[in-house]
Amino acid sequence: MQRKLQRTIGKEAMILGVCGGLGKYLEADPTIIRIGAALLTIFSMGGLLLAYFIMAIIMPKEA
């Protein structure tokens, strides 16, 4: 089965579903992805925030 990178919807999506989708794609806990993204955003002075919103625009929602 081929994996697709998609934003999650419903309970798994916190803001736009990007971290939940990455968690499913990487077969990792989305909470760990969210914590890592938050820490990287803080330490990169918001650089990851722009990438997050670009990914939210580009990634399709799961069906």
N, CA and C atoms as a LAMMPS dump frame, in Angstrom:
ITEM: TIMESTEP
0
ITEM: NUMBER OF ATOMS
189
ITEM: BOX BOUNDS ff ff ff
-5.0000000000000000e+02 5.0000000000000000e+02
-5.0000000000000000e+02 5.0000000000000000e+02
-5.0000000000000000e+02 5.0000000000000000e+02
ITEM: ATOMS id mol type element x y z
1 1 1 N 0.826 -1.174 0
2 1 2 C 0 0 0
3 1 3 C 0.878 1.248 0
4 2 1 N 0.556 2.172 -0.843
5 2 2 C 1.338 3.39 -0.972
6 2 3 C 0.874 4.43 0.048
7 3 1 N 1.822 5.018 0.768
8 3 2 C 1.48 6.049 1.745
9 3 3 C 1.37 7.395 1.043
10 4 1 N 0.431 8.211 1.514
11 4 2 C 0.271 9.557 0.979
12 4 3 C 0.406 10.548 2.121
13 5 1 N 1.047 11.656 1.842
14 5 2 C 1.181 12.729 2.816
15 5 3 C -0.042 13.619 2.695
16 6 1 N -0.922 13.551 3.711
17 6 2 C -2.166 14.304 3.708
18 6 3 C -2.392 14.917 5.078
19 7 1 N -3.092 16.057 5.102
20 7 2 C -3.476 16.662 6.374
21 7 3 C -4.601 15.841 6.981
22 8 1 N -4.589 15.727 8.297
23 8 2 C -5.651 14.988 8.974
24 8 3 C -6.823 15.917 9.26
25 9 1 N -7.965 15.292 9.446
26 9 2 C -9.164 16.043 9.802
27 9 3 C -9.792 15.38 11.021
28 10 1 N -10.645 16.084 11.714
29 10 2 C -11.34 15.515 12.868
30 10 3 C -10.537 15.621 14.141
31 11 1 N -10.572 14.561 14.95
32 11 2 C -9.929 14.567 16.267
33 11 3 C -8.414 14.664 16.198
34 12 1 N -7.812 14.169 15.149
35 12 2 C -6.353 14.142 15.054
36 12 3 C -5.763 15.489 14.654
37 13 1 N -6.579 16.394 14.143
38 13 2 C -6.093 17.7 13.714
39 13 3 C -6.216 18.7 14.852
40 14 1 N -5.124 19.346 15.201
41 14 2 C -5.165 20.355 16.259
42 14 3 C -5.44 21.733 15.653
43 15 1 N -4.621 22.174 14.73
44 15 2 C -4.826 23.486 14.115
45 15 3 C -5.245 23.285 12.667
46 16 1 N -4.332 22.86 11.82
47 16 2 C -4.652 22.637 10.415
48 16 3 C -4.423 21.194 9.979
49 17 1 N -3.951 20.345 10.869
50 17 2 C -3.787 18.931 10.569
51 17 3 C -2.458 18.541 9.956
52 18 1 N -1.519 19.475 9.869
53 18 2 C -0.233 19.183 9.24
54 18 3 C 0.585 18.204 10.084
55 19 1 N 0.706 18.451 11.37
56 19 2 C 1.506 17.566 12.237
57 19 3 C 0.861 16.189 12.361
58 20 1 N -0.461 16.137 12.397
59 20 2 C -1.149 14.847 12.422
60 20 3 C -0.894 14.051 11.158
61 21 1 N -0.902 14.736 10.025
62 21 2 C -0.608 14.081 8.754
63 21 3 C 0.832 13.597 8.674
64 22 1 N 1.756 14.412 9.17
65 22 2 C 3.157 13.986 9.201
66 22 3 C 3.349 12.791 10.121
67 23 1 N 2.628 12.788 11.234
68 23 2 C 2.708 11.657 12.16
69 23 3 C 2.226 10.368 11.533
70 24 1 N 1.117 10.444 10.809
71 24 2 C 0.613 9.252 10.117
72 24 3 C 1.583 8.797 9.036
73 25 1 N 2.113 9.74 8.283
74 25 2 C 3.022 9.402 7.192
75 25 3 C 4.304 8.766 7.699
76 26 1 N 4.844 9.314 8.791
77 26 2 C 6.093 8.794 9.358
78 26 3 C 5.872 7.659 10.348
79 27 1 N 4.596 7.298 10.571
80 27 2 C 4.218 6.262 11.53
81 27 3 C 4.786 6.577 12.912
82 28 1 N 4.586 7.829 13.324
83 28 2 C 5.045 8.306 14.631
84 28 3 C 3.866 8.948 15.35
85 29 1 N 4.03 9.158 16.628
86 29 2 C 2.996 9.803 17.418
87 29 3 C 2.907 11.281 17.028
88 30 1 N 1.725 11.76 16.614
89 30 2 C 1.596 13.167 16.224
90 30 3 C 1.944 14.141 17.351
91 31 1 N 1.792 13.719 18.6
92 31 2 C 2.133 14.594 19.722
93 31 3 C 3.628 14.888 19.739
94 32 1 N 4.436 13.892 19.437
95 32 2 C 5.889 14.089 19.374
96 32 3 C 6.228 15.054 18.233
97 33 1 N 5.558 14.903 17.104
98 33 2 C 5.774 15.8 15.967
99 33 3 C 5.395 17.234 16.359
100 34 1 N 4.279 17.394 17.056
101 34 2 C 3.82 18.726 17.479
102 34 3 C 4.811 19.369 18.452
103 35 1 N 5.31 18.595 19.416
104 35 2 C 6.27 19.129 20.384
105 35 3 C 7.555 19.54 19.671
106 36 1 N 8.02 18.696 18.773
107 36 2 C 9.227 19.024 18.003
108 36 3 C 9.029 20.268 17.151
109 37 1 N 7.863 20.399 16.526
110 37 2 C 7.584 21.576 15.707
111 37 3 C 7.53 22.834 16.562
112 38 1 N 6.927 22.731 17.737
113 38 2 C 6.848 23.89 18.633
114 38 3 C 8.242 24.322 19.091
115 39 1 N 9.064 23.344 19.465
116 39 2 C 10.425 23.679 19.907
117 39 3 C 11.246 24.277 18.772
118 40 1 N 11.129 23.703 17.582
119 40 2 C 11.862 24.254 16.439
120 40 3 C 11.383 25.651 16.083
121 41 1 N 10.102 25.913 16.222
122 41 2 C 9.571 27.242 15.944
123 41 3 C 10.124 28.252 16.937
124 42 1 N 10.181 27.87 18.194
125 42 2 C 10.704 28.778 19.22
126 42 3 C 12.183 29.072 18.984
127 43 1 N 12.972 28.02 18.72
128 43 2 C 14.409 28.206 18.594
129 43 3 C 14.837 28.75 17.233
130 44 1 N 13.99 28.629 16.217
131 44 2 C 14.339 29.191 14.907
132 44 3 C 13.695 30.549 14.708
133 45 1 N 13.132 31.096 15.774
134 45 2 C 12.505 32.418 15.762
135 45 3 C 11.392 32.517 14.717
136 46 1 N 10.579 31.486 14.623
137 46 2 C 9.393 31.52 13.778
138 46 3 C 9.589 31.046 12.351
139 47 1 N 10.774 30.602 12.003
140 47 2 C 11.027 30.158 10.634
141 47 3 C 10.182 28.959 10.232
142 48 1 N 9.935 28.079 11.171
143 48 2 C 9.139 26.89 10.881
144 48 3 C 7.666 27.235 10.715
145 49 1 N 7.238 28.324 11.305
146 49 2 C 5.839 28.739 11.214
147 49 3 C 5.441 29.009 9.767
148 50 1 N 6.298 29.645 9.014
149 50 2 C 6.039 29.895 7.596
150 50 3 C 5.953 28.58 6.83
151 51 1 N 6.859 27.661 7.109
152 51 2 C 6.841 26.352 6.45
153 51 3 C 5.563 25.589 6.793
154 52 1 N 5.092 25.712 8.032
155 52 2 C 3.864 25.037 8.46
156 52 3 C 2.674 25.511 7.627
157 53 1 N 2.541 26.828 7.464
158 53 2 C 1.404 27.351 6.714
159 53 3 C 1.511 27.051 5.226
160 54 1 N 2.714 27.001 4.686
161 54 2 C 2.89 26.603 3.287
162 54 3 C 2.48 25.144 3.113
163 55 1 N 2.877 24.285 4.06
164 55 2 C 2.483 22.875 3.992
165 55 3 C 0.971 22.732 4.12
166 56 1 N 0.339 23.563 4.942
167 56 2 C -1.115 23.506 5.102
168 56 3 C -1.826 23.862 3.802
169 57 1 N -1.228 24.726 3.013
170 57 2 C -1.818 25.104 1.726
171 57 3 C -1.576 24.024 0.674
172 58 1 N -0.387 23.444 0.669
173 58 2 C -0.014 22.482 -0.372
174 58 3 C -0.592 21.081 -0.108
175 59 1 N -0.573 20.624 1.146
176 59 2 C -1.004 19.256 1.453
177 59 3 C -2.517 19.116 1.31
178 60 1 N -2.972 18.065 0.623
179 60 2 C -4.422 17.853 0.531
180 60 3 C -4.97 17.274 1.825
181 61 1 N -6.277 17.469 2.06
182 61 2 C -6.926 16.864 3.212
183 61 3 C -7.174 15.396 2.925
184 62 1 N -7.142 14.573 3.991
185 62 2 C -7.439 13.149 3.79
186 62 3 C -8.932 12.985 3.489
187 63 1 N -9.214 11.968 2.762
188 63 2 C -10.61 11.728 2.351
189 63 3 C -11.427 11.08 3.433
